[in-house]
Amino acid sequence: MDTANLTTLRGLADKATAPKLTLYLVDRDVPDPWGKEPDVFADVARLIQDGAPRHLP
């Protein structure tokens, strides 16, 4: 998720939920690779894999 998506979601969420929404990687965006070259998809996949431990038990 990137900052623009997070802002939109927080605007749609209720007061109790909005503060719980965060960026997937906390300190940086996960860019949308749609329409980009395959190497960009691979870079985004690595970012997601690197961030996964934060979200898994």
mmJSON file of the N, C-alpha and C atoms, coordinates in Angstrom:
{"data_MODEL":{"atom_site":{
"group_PDB":["ATOM","ATOM","ATOM","ATOM","ATOM","ATOM","ATOM","ATOM","ATOM","ATOM","ATOM","ATOM","ATOM","ATOM","ATOM","ATOM","ATOM","ATOM","ATOM","ATOM","ATOM","ATOM","ATOM","ATOM","ATOM","ATOM","ATOM","ATOM","ATOM","ATOM","ATOM","ATOM","ATOM","ATOM","ATOM","ATOM","ATOM","ATOM","ATOM","ATOM","ATOM","ATOM","ATOM","ATOM","ATOM","ATOM","ATOM","ATOM","ATOM","ATOM","ATOM","ATOM","ATOM","ATOM","ATOM","ATOM","ATOM","ATOM","ATOM","ATOM","ATOM","ATOM","ATOM","ATOM","ATOM","ATOM","ATOM","ATOM","ATOM","ATOM","ATOM","ATOM","ATOM","ATOM","ATOM","ATOM","ATOM","ATOM","ATOM","ATOM","ATOM","ATOM","ATOM","ATOM","ATOM","ATOM","ATOM","ATOM","ATOM","ATOM","ATOM","ATOM","ATOM","ATOM","ATOM","ATOM","ATOM","ATOM","ATOM","ATOM","ATOM","ATOM","ATOM","ATOM","ATOM","ATOM","ATOM","ATOM","ATOM","ATOM","ATOM","ATOM","ATOM","ATOM","ATOM","ATOM","ATOM","ATOM","ATOM","ATOM","ATOM","ATOM","ATOM","ATOM","ATOM","ATOM","ATOM","ATOM","ATOM","ATOM","ATOM","ATOM","ATOM","ATOM","ATOM","ATOM","ATOM","ATOM","ATOM","ATOM","ATOM","ATOM","ATOM","ATOM","ATOM","ATOM","ATOM","ATOM","ATOM","ATOM","ATOM","ATOM","ATOM","ATOM","ATOM","ATOM","ATOM","ATOM","ATOM","ATOM","ATOM","ATOM","ATOM","ATOM","ATOM","ATOM","ATOM","ATOM","ATOM","ATOM","ATOM"],
"id":[1,2,3,4,5,6,7,8,9,10,11,12,13,14,15,16,17,18,19,20,21,22,23,24,25,26,27,28,29,30,31,32,33,34,35,36,37,38,39,40,41,42,43,44,45,46,47,48,49,50,51,52,53,54,55,56,57,58,59,60,61,62,63,64,65,66,67,68,69,70,71,72,73,74,75,76,77,78,79,80,81,82,83,84,85,86,87,88,89,90,91,92,93,94,95,96,97,98,99,100,101,102,103,104,105,106,107,108,109,110,111,112,113,114,115,116,117,118,119,120,121,122,123,124,125,126,127,128,129,130,131,132,133,134,135,136,137,138,139,140,141,142,143,144,145,146,147,148,149,150,151,152,153,154,155,156,157,158,159,160,161,162,163,164,165,166,167,168,169,170,171],
"type_symbol":["N","C","C","N","C","C","N","C","C","N","C","C","N","C","C","N","C","C","N","C","C","N","C","C","N","C","C","N","C","C","N","C","C","N","C","C","N","C","C","N","C","C","N","C","C","N","C","C","N","C","C","N","C","C","N","C","C","N","C","C","N","C","C","N","C","C","N","C","C","N","C","C","N","C","C","N","C","C","N","C","C","N","C","C","N","C","C","N","C","C","N","C","C","N","C","C","N","C","C","N","C","C","N","C","C","N","C","C","N","C","C","N","C","C","N","C","C","N","C","C","N","C","C","N","C","C","N","C","C","N","C","C","N","C","C","N","C","C","N","C","C","N","C","C","N","C","C","N","C","C","N","C","C","N","C","C","N","C","C","N","C","C","N","C","C","N","C","C","N","C","C"],
"label_atom_id":["N","CA","C","N","CA","C","N","CA","C","N","CA","C","N","CA","C","N","CA","C","N","CA","C","N","CA","C","N","CA","C","N","CA","C","N","CA","C","N","CA","C","N","CA","C","N","CA","C","N","CA","C","N","CA","C","N","CA","C","N","CA","C","N","CA","C","N","CA","C","N","CA","C","N","CA","C","N","CA","C","N","CA","C","N","CA","C","N","CA","C","N","CA","C","N","CA","C","N","CA","C","N","CA","C","N","CA","C","N","CA","C","N","CA","C","N","CA","C","N","CA","C","N","CA","C","N","CA","C","N","CA","C","N","CA","C","N","CA","C","N","CA","C","N","CA","C","N","CA","C","N","CA","C","N","CA","C","N","CA","C","N","CA","C","N","CA","C","N","CA","C","N","CA","C","N","CA","C","N","CA","C","N","CA","C","N","CA","C","N","CA","C","N","CA","C","N","CA","C"],
"label_alt_id":[null,null,null,null,null,null,null,null,null,null,null,null,null,null,null,null,null,null,null,null,null,null,null,null,null,null,null,null,null,null,null,null,null,null,null,null,null,null,null,null,null,null,null,null,null,null,null,null,null,null,null,null,null,null,null,null,null,null,null,null,null,null,null,null,null,null,null,null,null,null,null,null,null,null,null,null,null,null,null,null,null,null,null,null,null,null,null,null,null,null,null,null,null,null,null,null,null,null,null,null,null,null,null,null,null,null,null,null,null,null,null,null,null,null,null,null,null,null,null,null,null,null,null,null,null,null,null,null,null,null,null,null,null,null,null,null,null,null,null,null,null,null,null,null,null,null,null,null,null,null,null,null,null,null,null,null,null,null,null,null,null,null,null,null,null,null,null,null,null,null,null],
"label_comp_id":["MET","MET","MET","ASP","ASP","ASP","THR","THR","THR","ALA","ALA","ALA","ASN","ASN","ASN","LEU","LEU","LEU","THR","THR","THR","THR","THR","THR","LEU","LEU","LEU","ARG","ARG","ARG","GLY","GLY","GLY","LEU","LEU","LEU","ALA","ALA","ALA","ASP","ASP","ASP","LYS","LYS","LYS","ALA","ALA","ALA","THR","THR","THR","ALA","ALA","ALA","PRO","PRO","PRO","LYS","LYS","LYS","LEU","LEU","LEU","THR","THR","THR","LEU","LEU","LEU","TYR","TYR","TYR","LEU","LEU","LEU","VAL","VAL","VAL","ASP","ASP","ASP","ARG","ARG","ARG","ASP","ASP","ASP","VAL","VAL","VAL","PRO","PRO","PRO","ASP","ASP","ASP","PRO","PRO","PRO","TRP","TRP","TRP","GLY","GLY","GLY","LYS","LYS","LYS","GLU","GLU","GLU","PRO","PRO","PRO","ASP","ASP","ASP","VAL","VAL","VAL","PHE","PHE","PHE","ALA","ALA","ALA","ASP","ASP","ASP","VAL","VAL","VAL","ALA","ALA","ALA","ARG","ARG","ARG","LEU","LEU","LEU","ILE","ILE","ILE","GLN","GLN","GLN","ASP","ASP","ASP","GLY","GLY","GLY","ALA","ALA","ALA","PRO","PRO","PRO","ARG","ARG","ARG","HIS","HIS","HIS","LEU","LEU","LEU","PRO","PRO","PRO"],
"label_asym_id":["A","A","A","A","A","A","A","A","A","A","A","A","A","A","A","A","A","A","A","A","A","A","A","A","A","A","A","A","A","A","A","A","A","A","A","A","A","A","A","A","A","A","A","A","A","A","A","A","A","A","A","A","A","A","A","A","A","A","A","A","A","A","A","A","A","A","A","A","A","A","A","A","A","A","A","A","A","A","A","A","A","A","A","A","A","A","A","A","A","A","A","A","A","A","A","A","A","A","A","A","A","A","A","A","A","A","A","A","A","A","A","A","A","A","A","A","A","A","A","A","A","A","A","A","A","A","A","A","A","A","A","A","A","A","A","A","A","A","A","A","A","A","A","A","A","A","A","A","A","A","A","A","A","A","A","A","A","A","A","A","A","A","A","A","A","A","A","A","A","A","A"],
"label_entity_id":["1","1","1","1","1","1","1","1","1","1","1","1","1","1","1","1","1","1","1","1","1","1","1","1","1","1","1","1","1","1","1","1","1","1","1","1","1","1","1","1","1","1","1","1","1","1","1","1","1","1","1","1","1","1","1","1","1","1","1","1","1","1","1","1","1","1","1","1","1","1","1","1","1","1","1","1","1","1","1","1","1","1","1","1","1","1","1","1","1","1","1","1","1","1","1","1","1","1","1","1","1","1","1","1","1","1","1","1","1","1","1","1","1","1","1","1","1","1","1","1","1","1","1","1","1","1","1","1","1","1","1","1","1","1","1","1","1","1","1","1","1","1","1","1","1","1","1","1","1","1","1","1","1","1","1","1","1","1","1","1","1","1","1","1","1","1","1","1","1","1","1"],
"label_seq_id":[1,1,1,2,2,2,3,3,3,4,4,4,5,5,5,6,6,6,7,7,7,8,8,8,9,9,9,10,10,10,11,11,11,12,12,12,13,13,13,14,14,14,15,15,15,16,16,16,17,17,17,18,18,18,19,19,19,20,20,20,21,21,21,22,22,22,23,23,23,24,24,24,25,25,25,26,26,26,27,27,27,28,28,28,29,29,29,30,30,30,31,31,31,32,32,32,33,33,33,34,34,34,35,35,35,36,36,36,37,37,37,38,38,38,39,39,39,40,40,40,41,41,41,42,42,42,43,43,43,44,44,44,45,45,45,46,46,46,47,47,47,48,48,48,49,49,49,50,50,50,51,51,51,52,52,52,53,53,53,54,54,54,55,55,55,56,56,56,57,57,57],
"pdbx_PDB_ins_code":[null,null,null,null,null,null,null,null,null,null,null,null,null,null,null,null,null,null,null,null,null,null,null,null,null,null,null,null,null,null,null,null,null,null,null,null,null,null,null,null,null,null,null,null,null,null,null,null,null,null,null,null,null,null,null,null,null,null,null,null,null,null,null,null,null,null,null,null,null,null,null,null,null,null,null,null,null,null,null,null,null,null,null,null,null,null,null,null,null,null,null,null,null,null,null,null,null,null,null,null,null,null,null,null,null,null,null,null,null,null,null,null,null,null,null,null,null,null,null,null,null,null,null,null,null,null,null,null,null,null,null,null,null,null,null,null,null,null,null,null,null,null,null,null,null,null,null,null,null,null,null,null,null,null,null,null,null,null,null,null,null,null,null,null,null,null,null,null,null,null,null],
"Cartn_x":[0.843,0.0,0.892,0.444,1.192,0.44,1.07,0.511,-0.819,-0.951,-2.212,-3.361,-3.127,-4.163,-4.497,-3.486,-3.694,-4.551,-4.267,-5.047,-6.502,-6.733,-8.09,-8.814,-8.152,-8.773,-9.088,-8.188,-8.445,-9.646,-9.815,-10.972,-12.281,-12.232,-13.441,-13.741,-12.725,-12.861,-13.532,-14.108,-14.677,-13.559,-13.93,-12.919,-12.132,-12.74,-12.044,-11.072,-11.389,-10.585,-9.443,-9.675,-8.689,-7.286,-7.13,-5.769,-5.073,-5.832,-5.255,-4.666,-5.034,-4.548,-3.148,-2.223,-0.838,-0.297,0.835,1.532,2.04,2.067,2.526,3.949,4.811,6.209,6.496,5.49,5.572,6.348,7.581,8.441,8.545,7.859,7.911,6.765,6.492,5.418,5.806,4.805,4.958,4.335,5.155,4.625,3.751,2.88,2.024,2.802,3.105,3.905,3.089,1.786,0.931,1.414,1.577,1.994,3.494,4.234,5.691,6.375,7.667,8.47,8.503,8.774,8.819,9.794,10.894,11.838,11.254,10.349,9.676,8.754,8.045,7.211,8.065,9.221,10.119,10.582,10.89,11.302,10.173,8.955,7.809,7.554,7.696,7.525,8.528,9.765,10.778,10.402,9.897,9.449,8.353,7.406,6.302,6.826,7.724,8.31,9.086,9.82,10.589,9.672,8.507,7.587,6.68,6.599,5.665,5.838,7.063,7.195,6.493,6.397,5.714,4.229,3.662,2.219,1.846,2.836,2.575,2.997,2.273,2.648,3.977],
"Cartn_y":[-1.166,0.0,1.234,2.241,3.487,4.542,5.663,6.713,7.232,7.333,7.817,6.863,5.565,4.58,4.618,4.748,4.805,6.017,7.14,8.346,8.151,7.548,7.278,6.335,5.248,4.284,4.899,5.698,6.361,7.292,7.919,8.795,8.04,6.788,5.958,5.23,5.059,4.267,5.076,4.348,5.019,5.437,6.21,6.761,5.685,4.546,3.48,2.72,2.624,1.824,2.615,3.859,4.662,4.619,4.75,4.724,3.365,2.318,0.974,0.722,1.545,1.373,1.96,1.168,1.614,1.154,1.727,1.247,-0.166,-0.965,-2.351,-2.415,-1.534,-1.533,-0.474,0.213,1.237,2.468,2.29,3.434,3.805,3.054,3.402,2.744,3.297,2.8,1.494,0.692,-0.428,0.075,0.326,0.909,-0.077,0.481,-0.328,-0.624,-1.891,-2.21,-2.36,-2.147,-2.357,-1.524,-2.197,-1.527,-1.303,-1.786,-1.606,-2.87,-2.809,-3.933,-5.063,-6.307,-7.451,-7.286,-6.591,-6.421,-5.555,-4.652,-3.839,-4.731,-5.658,-6.606,-7.426,-7.85,-8.641,-7.809,-6.543,-5.667,-5.503,-5.322,-5.175,-6.479,-7.606,-8.905,-9.056,-8.611,-8.668,-7.764,-6.586,-5.691,-6.35,-6.986,-7.649,-8.816,-9.59,-10.7,-10.192,-9.12,-8.554,-8.061,-7.561,-7.053,-8.098,-9.269,-10.301,-10.695,-10.876,-11.29,-10.358,-9.091,-8.144,-8.462,-9.107,-9.362,-10.802,-11.67,-13.088,-13.446,-14.361,-14.762,-15.515],
"Cartn_z":[0.0,0.0,0.0,-0.718,-0.705,0.106,0.31,1.158,0.632,-0.672,-1.251,-0.925,-1.053,-0.718,0.766,1.59,3.036,3.406,2.825,3.093,2.704,1.547,1.091,2.048,2.433,3.344,4.703,5.207,6.495,6.403,5.269,5.062,5.026,4.607,4.538,5.843,6.664,7.897,9.008,9.96,11.128,12.085,13.114,14.027,14.766,15.038,15.759,14.868,13.595,12.669,12.035,11.716,10.981,11.591,12.913,13.477,13.351,13.131,13.011,11.623,10.667,9.299,9.173,8.645,8.489,7.138,6.775,5.585,5.837,4.82,4.947,5.501,5.037,5.478,6.537,7.03,8.066,7.609,7.163,6.869,5.397,4.527,3.097,2.336,1.169,0.325,-0.364,-0.653,-1.578,-2.879,-3.887,-5.12,-5.899,-6.712,-7.582,-8.868,-9.142,-10.323,-11.612,-11.531,-12.7,-13.884,-15.021,-16.24,-16.352,-15.377,-15.38,-15.914,-16.022,-16.498,-15.465,-15.91,-14.987,-13.821,-14.036,-12.933,-11.811,-12.156,-11.135,-10.302,-10.96,-10.229,-9.264,-9.713,-8.853,-7.653,-7.866,-6.761,-5.741,-6.22,-5.324,-4.57,-5.236,-4.57,-3.436,-3.654,-2.586,-1.413,-1.7,-0.632,0.203,-0.47,0.23,1.065,0.509,1.27,2.477,2.315,3.433,4.548,4.197,5.198,5.808,5.206,5.667,7.12,7.647,9.046,10.035,9.708,10.584,10.719,9.698,9.669,10.007,10.118,10.391,11.809,12.415,13.783,13.832],
"occupancy":[1.0,1.0,1.0,1.0,1.0,1.0,1.0,1.0,1.0,1.0,1.0,1.0,1.0,1.0,1.0,1.0,1.0,1.0,1.0,1.0,1.0,1.0,1.0,1.0,1.0,1.0,1.0,1.0,1.0,1.0,1.0,1.0,1.0,1.0,1.0,1.0,1.0,1.0,1.0,1.0,1.0,1.0,1.0,1.0,1.0,1.0,1.0,1.0,1.0,1.0,1.0,1.0,1.0,1.0,1.0,1.0,1.0,1.0,1.0,1.0,1.0,1.0,1.0,1.0,1.0,1.0,1.0,1.0,1.0,1.0,1.0,1.0,1.0,1.0,1.0,1.0,1.0,1.0,1.0,1.0,1.0,1.0,1.0,1.0,1.0,1.0,1.0,1.0,1.0,1.0,1.0,1.0,1.0,1.0,1.0,1.0,1.0,1.0,1.0,1.0,1.0,1.0,1.0,1.0,1.0,1.0,1.0,1.0,1.0,1.0,1.0,1.0,1.0,1.0,1.0,1.0,1.0,1.0,1.0,1.0,1.0,1.0,1.0,1.0,1.0,1.0,1.0,1.0,1.0,1.0,1.0,1.0,1.0,1.0,1.0,1.0,1.0,1.0,1.0,1.0,1.0,1.0,1.0,1.0,1.0,1.0,1.0,1.0,1.0,1.0,1.0,1.0,1.0,1.0,1.0,1.0,1.0,1.0,1.0,1.0,1.0,1.0,1.0,1.0,1.0,1.0,1.0,1.0,1.0,1.0,1.0],
"B_iso_or_equiv":[0.0,0.0,0.0,0.0,0.0,0.0,0.0,0.0,0.0,0.0,0.0,0.0,0.0,0.0,0.0,0.0,0.0,0.0,0.0,0.0,0.0,0.0,0.0,0.0,0.0,0.0,0.0,0.0,0.0,0.0,0.0,0.0,0.0,0.0,0.0,0.0,0.0,0.0,0.0,0.0,0.0,0.0,0.0,0.0,0.0,0.0,0.0,0.0,0.0,0.0,0.0,0.0,0.0,0.0,0.0,0.0,0.0,0.0,0.0,0.0,0.0,0.0,0.0,0.0,0.0,0.0,0.0,0.0,0.0,0.0,0.0,0.0,0.0,0.0,0.0,0.0,0.0,0.0,0.0,0.0,0.0,0.0,0.0,0.0,0.0,0.0,0.0,0.0,0.0,0.0,0.0,0.0,0.0,0.0,0.0,0.0,0.0,0.0,0.0,0.0,0.0,0.0,0.0,0.0,0.0,0.0,0.0,0.0,0.0,0.0,0.0,0.0,0.0,0.0,0.0,0.0,0.0,0.0,0.0,0.0,0.0,0.0,0.0,0.0,0.0,0.0,0.0,0.0,0.0,0.0,0.0,0.0,0.0,0.0,0.0,0.0,0.0,0.0,0.0,0.0,0.0,0.0,0.0,0.0,0.0,0.0,0.0,0.0,0.0,0.0,0.0,0.0,0.0,0.0,0.0,0.0,0.0,0.0,0.0,0.0,0.0,0.0,0.0,0.0,0.0,0.0,0.0,0.0,0.0,0.0,0.0],
"pdbx_formal_charge":[null,null,null,null,null,null,null,null,null,null,null,null,null,null,null,null,null,null,null,null,null,null,null,null,null,null,null,null,null,null,null,null,null,null,null,null,null,null,null,null,null,null,null,null,null,null,null,null,null,null,null,null,null,null,null,null,null,null,null,null,null,null,null,null,null,null,null,null,null,null,null,null,null,null,null,null,null,null,null,null,null,null,null,null,null,null,null,null,null,null,null,null,null,null,null,null,null,null,null,null,null,null,null,null,null,null,null,null,null,null,null,null,null,null,null,null,null,null,null,null,null,null,null,null,null,null,null,null,null,null,null,null,null,null,null,null,null,null,null,null,null,null,null,null,null,null,null,null,null,null,null,null,null,null,null,null,null,null,null,null,null,null,null,null,null,null,null,null,null,null,null],
"auth_seq_id":[1,1,1,2,2,2,3,3,3,4,4,4,5,5,5,6,6,6,7,7,7,8,8,8,9,9,9,10,10,10,11,11,11,12,12,12,13,13,13,14,14,14,15,15,15,16,16,16,17,17,17,18,18,18,19,19,19,20,20,20,21,21,21,22,22,22,23,23,23,24,24,24,25,25,25,26,26,26,27,27,27,28,28,28,29,29,29,30,30,30,31,31,31,32,32,32,33,33,33,34,34,34,35,35,35,36,36,36,37,37,37,38,38,38,39,39,39,40,40,40,41,41,41,42,42,42,43,43,43,44,44,44,45,45,45,46,46,46,47,47,47,48,48,48,49,49,49,50,50,50,51,51,51,52,52,52,53,53,53,54,54,54,55,55,55,56,56,56,57,57,57],
"auth_comp_id":["MET","MET","MET","ASP","ASP","ASP","THR","THR","THR","ALA","ALA","ALA","ASN","ASN","ASN","LEU","LEU","LEU","THR","THR","THR","THR","THR","THR","LEU","LEU","LEU","ARG","ARG","ARG","GLY","GLY","GLY","LEU","LEU","LEU","ALA","ALA","ALA","ASP","ASP","ASP","LYS","LYS","LYS","ALA","ALA","ALA","THR","THR","THR","ALA","ALA","ALA","PRO","PRO","PRO","LYS","LYS","LYS","LEU","LEU","LEU","THR","THR","THR","LEU","LEU","LEU","TYR","TYR","TYR","LEU","LEU","LEU","VAL","VAL","VAL","ASP","ASP","ASP","ARG","ARG","ARG","ASP","ASP","ASP","VAL","VAL","VAL","PRO","PRO","PRO","ASP","ASP","ASP","PRO","PRO","PRO","TRP","TRP","TRP","GLY","GLY","GLY","LYS","LYS","LYS","GLU","GLU","GLU","PRO","PRO","PRO","ASP","ASP","ASP","VAL","VAL","VAL","PHE","PHE","PHE","ALA","ALA","ALA","ASP","ASP","ASP","VAL","VAL","VAL","ALA","ALA","ALA","ARG","ARG","ARG","LEU","LEU","LEU","ILE","ILE","ILE","GLN","GLN","GLN","ASP","ASP","ASP","GLY","GLY","GLY","ALA","ALA","ALA","PRO","PRO","PRO","ARG","ARG","ARG","HIS","HIS","HIS","LEU","LEU","LEU","PRO","PRO","PRO"],
"auth_asym_id":["A","A","A","A","A","A","A","A","A","A","A","A","A","A","A","A","A","A","A","A","A","A","A","A","A","A","A","A","A","A","A","A","A","A","A","A","A","A","A","A","A","A","A","A","A","A","A","A","A","A","A","A","A","A","A","A","A","A","A","A","A","A","A","A","A","A","A","A","A","A","A","A","A","A","A","A","A","A","A","A","A","A","A","A","A","A","A","A","A","A","A","A","A","A","A","A","A","A","A","A","A","A","A","A","A","A","A","A","A","A","A","A","A","A","A","A","A","A","A","A","A","A","A","A","A","A","A","A","A","A","A","A","A","A","A","A","A","A","A","A","A","A","A","A","A","A","A","A","A","A","A","A","A","A","A","A","A","A","A","A","A","A","A","A","A","A","A","A","A","A","A"],
"auth_atom_id":["N","CA","C","N","CA","C","N","CA","C","N","CA","C","N","CA","C","N","CA","C","N","CA","C","N","CA","C","N","CA","C","N","CA","C","N","CA","C","N","CA","C","N","CA","C","N","CA","C","N","CA","C","N","CA","C","N","CA","C","N","CA","C","N","CA","C","N","CA","C","N","CA","C","N","CA","C","N","CA","C","N","CA","C","N","CA","C","N","CA","C","N","CA","C","N","CA","C","N","CA","C","N","CA","C","N","CA","C","N","CA","C","N","CA","C","N","CA","C","N","CA","C","N","CA","C","N","CA","C","N","CA","C","N","CA","C","N","CA","C","N","CA","C","N","CA","C","N","CA","C","N","CA","C","N","CA","C","N","CA","C","N","CA","C","N","CA","C","N","CA","C","N","CA","C","N","CA","C","N","CA","C","N","CA","C","N","CA","C","N","CA","C","N","CA","C","N","CA","C"],
"pdbx_PDB_model_num":[1,1,1,1,1,1,1,1,1,1,1,1,1,1,1,1,1,1,1,1,1,1,1,1,1,1,1,1,1,1,1,1,1,1,1,1,1,1,1,1,1,1,1,1,1,1,1,1,1,1,1,1,1,1,1,1,1,1,1,1,1,1,1,1,1,1,1,1,1,1,1,1,1,1,1,1,1,1,1,1,1,1,1,1,1,1,1,1,1,1,1,1,1,1,1,1,1,1,1,1,1,1,1,1,1,1,1,1,1,1,1,1,1,1,1,1,1,1,1,1,1,1,1,1,1,1,1,1,1,1,1,1,1,1,1,1,1,1,1,1,1,1,1,1,1,1,1,1,1,1,1,1,1,1,1,1,1,1,1,1,1,1,1,1,1,1,1,1,1,1,1]
}}}
